[in-house]
Amino acid sequence: MLEYIWAFIIGGAICAVGQVLIDYTKLTPARILTGFVVAGVLLSALGIYQPLIDVAGGGATVPLTGFGHLLAEGIRKDVEEKGLLGIFSGGLTSSAAGITAAMLFGLAAAAIFKPKDK
């Protein structure tokens, strides 16, 4: 039960930071989203994000910072195995399932729902 509470607290805090950025800055949503991915990469590189995942589970892996962490860890792993060539393949290899799922769900939504003109 405590795992769910930590997931809610950590995930909610990450989302609250995004909401504060939307409400109180002039940053565009695209810049905020990109910033979250980059923040996940940086926190992963500093060794901070994995302990956060260990405590919060899905509360830390589901937000975009988790996607940045996933990319960084995939690149780190591939660089260890393949050398510098892993920089180009690691991120896509580690995130291929998530990217594919997003594309398929997007395609399904586009097929099911019809856009309305305003």
N, C-alpha and C positions, 0 to 999 in steps of 0.2 A: 504494500500500500504506500509506503514511504517513497518508493520509486516514482509512482504516479504524481505524488505531491511535488517532488523535485523536478520532474519533467515539466509540470505546469508552471512552477516558479521560474525556472531557467528559460523555458520557451517563452513564457509571458514577458519576462524581462527583455529578451531579445526583440520581441515584437513591440514592446513599449518604447524601446530606443528608436525603432523605425517610425513609430507614430509621432514621437517627439520631433524627429527630423522632418517629417511631413508637415507638422503643424507650425513649427517655429523657425524653419529655415526656408530658403528659396530654392533648395535643391529639387531637381526633378525626380520623379519616381525612378527613372532609369538610372540616375546617378546614385540614388540611395541603394537600389538593388545591387548595382555593381560594387558599391562600397561595402556592402555586406559580404559579398563573395570574396573580395580582397581582404577584408577583416578576418574572415575564416582562414584564408591562406596564411596571413601574418600570424594569427594566434596559433595556428598549427605549427608554423616554423619556429615559434618561440617555445613550443612544448606546452602551451596553456590549454589548447582546445581538447586534446585527448582526455585529460582529467575531467574536464567539464562534461564530456560525453559519458565517461564512466559514472558520473554522479547522476546526470539528467537523462541519459538515454535518448529517446526520441525528441525530448525537449530541446536537445542541442543538435541533433542530426537533421531534423526536418526543416528548420529555417535555412535561408540561403547561406548563412555562415557555415552550416554543415556541408553544403555543396562545395564551398571553398576548401574546407578541410579535406573532403573526399578527393578533390583534385590534387591538393598538395601531397597527400599520402600516396596517391597513385603514382605521381611523378617521383616521389622519394623512393618508392619501392622499385619502379622501373629503372631509375638511375643506378640503384644498387645492383640490379640484375643485368642490365644491358649497357651501362655506361651513359655517356651524354646523350645518346640517341633516345633514352628513356624520357627525356624532357618532352619530346614530341608525342610519344605514344602513351605515357602513363596516365595522364588526365582523362583521355578518352576511354582508355581501357577500364579504368576504375569506375567511371560514371556512365558507361554505355547502357546499362540496364535502366537507369533513371531517365536518361535522355530518350531512349526508345519508348518507355512507358509514357512520358510526357507527349511525345509525338503521336502515339496511338490514341491516347485519351483525347488529345486535341482534334484528331481526325474524326473520332467517334462523335464528339460534341458537334463538330461542324456538319456531320452527316445527319444527326438527329434534329438539331435545332436550326431554325431558319432565321436569318437576321431580319430585323424590321427597320424600315426607313423612318426617320424621325421627322 
